[in-house]
Amino acid sequence: MTSKNKNRTDTCISNCIDVEIRNINPESIPLELKNRNQWLLFKVKLVGEKLKKYPFTVQNNMDSWNLAENQSSFEIAYRTFTNNSNYAGIGFAVTENDPYTCIDFDRVYNPTTEEWNQQALEEIKKLNSYTEFSPTRTGVHVFVIGKMKKAGRKKNQPDGTGREMYSSLRYMTVTGNHMPGTPLEINEAQETIDEFYEKWFPEQMEVSTRRKAYANDFRAFEVQKPVTNNPNSPLKGLHPTKDQIFELCKDAPNGFGEKFNKIFNGDISKYGSKSEADMALAGMIAFQTSNYGIIKEIIHESALWDNKWERDDYCQGTIMKVVRNRWGR
């Protein structure tokens, strides 16, 4: 799939969309989600063997989808989707201002054989809340009431399946293709959220309490504009969000995405020291962007953030070093 369109909203997004992906059943989507003005659209691109999904507002803008004023009602988003075949589907923006967490089970179902990964199936049943198939039907999304106590996470499991969990700043595709045998309503599951977070992401539970990254942290030096400079990036020339840069890092080709995911989740076994691992993580992010704030925020959410990163001299020195090495600034 390729596109020669130079429009800023379509520089990387293919208009060739699998008909099956556009299969949406609006009647099954919970009314409480449809009543919220947190709806968006998405377009797709094939990156290697993975179908990447990029969120867009109903104004066809991908830069600021995470701002509440750019999200729309379900009716407007769905009407825009049905009237424009360039969009692959619709989605819901999970934010800190709503009561939801969304759990994404990846590669847990074979739509051809209708076989389930049994461990995932047990976990889905325990969540006991509204569950629907993902656009590719190889996974499911479970919406529950309850919030994570830590940042959103993604991690591949030993059996090759994947788990993701988000309570804010995340766009989730919505299909309405309900998973039979699961509730049609969204139920409370706080205890199960806490249990599964500790089960799936144990290294994150050991990280010390972190403060947020503030604008004041950046006053000592020039803050670059949040433009992705990598000429091979699908977001080249745009002003992507932290989440979009994170997606580029974790899905980078040629094995780099796998390396990023391991170190982000705390596996530093390939490095001689923790400081070397810190430098490597910062460098991987800096390959995609020269924006100090975005680099710091992503490191801040990783398993490597500790008291050492809290020191301004260490944080600023490490990040600015990798930015200069990559971009000559």
N, C-alpha and C positions, 0 to 999 in steps of 0.2 A: 504494500500500500504506500503510495507516494502522493505528494501534493505539491504543486508549484505556486500555490496561492501565497502571496507575500503579505496579506492582511495580518495585522498584529495579533488578531485573535485566532488565526488559523495557520500560523507558521509551521506548526508541527502536527496538526490534527488532520487525520485522513477523513475524507467524506465517504469512504467505502465502509459501510457498516453491515455486519451480519444481521440478517432479518431476525434471527432468533434472539439476539440481544435486545431488540426493540420490543420484545414481547412483555407487555406490562398489564397487570390486572388491577386496575385502580379500586375496584369494589372491595378487595381484600385488605387494602391498606388501612390500618387503624384510624378511626375518626379523629382521635386525639392528636395524631401526627398531622393529619390533613387540616386540622383547625389552626395550626401554627404557621406563621409566615417565615418559614425557615427552609424554603424549597429552592432548588437549583436544577440545572441540567448538566449533562456531561457529554463529551465527545471522546472518541477512542483512537488509539494508535497502536499498531503491533510493534513492540520493541523486543526483538529476538523472537522468542516463543511466547512471550507474555503480552496480553492485551492490556495496555495501560489506559486508565480512565482519567480525564482531565475535567475538573468542574468549571462550569460557566454560569454566569448570571443570565437572566432572561433578556438582558441587553447585549448578549453575546460578548461579555467581558470576562476574562479569566483572571485578571490581576487582583481584584478585590472581592472575590466571592465570599470571603470570611467576614465581611462587614455586614451587620444586621440590615442596614439600609439598602443593601444590594440583593438581599434575599427576598423571595416573593411568596405569595400565597400558593397553595397547591393548585388551585384552579388555573392561575396564570401560567405556572410552570408546565402543567400537563397540557394545556392548550397550545403553548409554544412548542412543546415536544411533538404533539400530533400534527402540527401544521408545518414542521420543518424537519425533513429527513436527515439533515446534517447532524442532528443530535441523536445520540445512541440511547438516551434514557433520562430519567429524573433522579433526584437524590435529595437527601435531608441533611442539613448542617447541624450536627450535634454541638451544643454550646454549653458554657458553664451556667447559663441562665435557664436551662430547661432541666427536667428531672431525670434525663435518660443517660444510659450507657449503652453502647452498641458493641456487641461481641461478634467478630468476624472469624468464622471457621473456614479455612482455605484447604482445598484439595482433600475433602473428606467424603465426597460422593462421586460415584461413577454413573453419569446419566444413561449410559448405554446398557450397563449390566444392572443398574439400580442397586448397586452394592454400597454400603456405608462403612466408613471406618468406625469400628465398634466403640472405641474409646471416646471419639467425638460424639457419637450418638448418645452415649450415656451422659456426657456433659450437657448436651443440648436439652435432654429430657430433664436434667436436674435444674436447669435455669427456668424451665416451666413458664415461658413467656412467648410473645409473638415471634415467630420464626419464618423467614422466607428464603427462597433460593436466590443466590447471587445471579447476576446477568449471564454468566457462563454455565450456571447450574452445577458447578463442581464444588460449590461451597454454600454456606448459609450465613445470613445475618440474623442475630437475635437482639431485639430491642427489649431492654429491661428498665425498671425504675430503680434508681440507686446510682451512686457516684463513686468513682475510683478515688482513692486517697493519694495516688501518685499520678505521674504523667502517663499519657497513652503509650502503649507498647505493642510491638510486633515481634514474634519469635517463632522460628521453625522448630517443630518438635522432633524428637528422635525418630519417630516413625515416618517422617517426611511430610506430615501435614503441617498446617500453620495456624497460629492463633494471634488475633489482634483484639485489643480492647481500648475503647476511647470514650471519654466523657465530655470532651470539649475540643474546639478547634479542629473538627474533623468532618469531612464530607463523606457520607455513606450513600451508596447507590440504593435505590428502592425499586423493587419490581412488583410487589404485591403478589408474587407467586408463592403462596403460603405452603409451608411444609405440613403435609397431612399428619395428624396426630399431635400437633402442638397447639397451644391456645391461639385464639384469634385476637385476644386483647393483650396489652402490655402489662405485665405484673411486676410487683416489687421483688427484688432479688439481691438486696444489699449483702447479706451474709455469703451468698454464693459468689458474688463479685469479689469480695475480699478473699474467699477461699481459692478461687481460680487464679487471681492475680498472684498470690503467693506460690501457687502450684506451678504456673506457667513461667513466671518471671522471678524466680527466687533470688537472683543476684540483686534485683532492684530493692528488695526488702532490707538489704544490709547497708544501703547507702545512707550517709548521715543526712540530717535535716538540712534542706537547702533554702536559701533565700531566693527571691525572684531577681532576675537581672533588670536593673533599672537604667533609665536613660542617663542618669548621673554617672554611671560607670564608664560612659563613653566620652566624657568631656576632655580627657587628657590628650586626645589625638583626633585626627581627622576621621570622620565616619564616612565611608564610601556609600554611594547610592546603591540601593539593593537591586542592582542589575546583574543578571547572570552573564558572565563574560565568556564562558566556555563556548567556542565556536561550534562544537558538536552538540551542544545542549538543545533540547527541544524548546527551551524557554529563552533562548538567545535573544537579547535585546528587550525582553520584557522585565517587569518588576515583580518577580515571584514572591510568594509568602514563604515563611519558614517551613511550613508543611510541604510546599512544592519542592523546595530544595532538599528536604529530608527524603522525599520520594525519589528524587534523582539519585541521591547517594545510595539508598538501600536497594535500588533496582539497576545500579550501574552494570554495564556489560563486562565481559571478559574476567569474571571472578571478583571484580572490585566490589560489587554490591554485597557479595557473601562475606568478604573481608570486613566491610563496613558494619554489617549486621552483627558479626561476632564481637568486634571490639566495642561497638555501641552498647551491647548487652553484657559487657564485662569480661569477655574472654581475651586476656592479654598474654596468653601462653606463648605467643610467637614473638614477644618483645622482651628485650633484655631487662627493662625496668618499667615501672609505672610511668615515669616521666617520658620515656620513649614512646609508650603507648599513647599518652596524652598528645604528644606531638603528631603522631600518626593519625589519630582521629581528627585533630584540627586540620591537618593537611588534606585529608580526604574530603572534608566539607569545603575547604578553601579551593579545591579543584573546581567546584561548581559555582562559587560566588566569592567576591571579595568583601562582602558586607560583614563588618565586625559583629554587629548586633545579631544577625542571623546565625553566624558561626557560634557565638557564645550561647545563644538560646538552645541550639541543638545539643551542644556539649552539656549544657545545664540539665537536659532531660536524659542524658545517658547515664550508664552505670559507673562511669569514670569520674563523675563530678564528686569532689570531696572537699575537705577543708583547704587543701592546697590550692584548688581552683578558686576558692573564696578570696585568696590574696590577689589584690589588684595587680601587683607587679608580675606575678606568675601568669595570671589570666591574660593580661594585656600583652606581656612579652611573648608568650607562646603563640597567641593568635596573630599578632602583628608580624612575627617572624615567618609563619607559614604563608601569610598573605603576601609579604614582600618576596619570598622565594617563588611564589606562583605567579604573581602579577607584577613584580618589580616596583611595588609601592612602599 
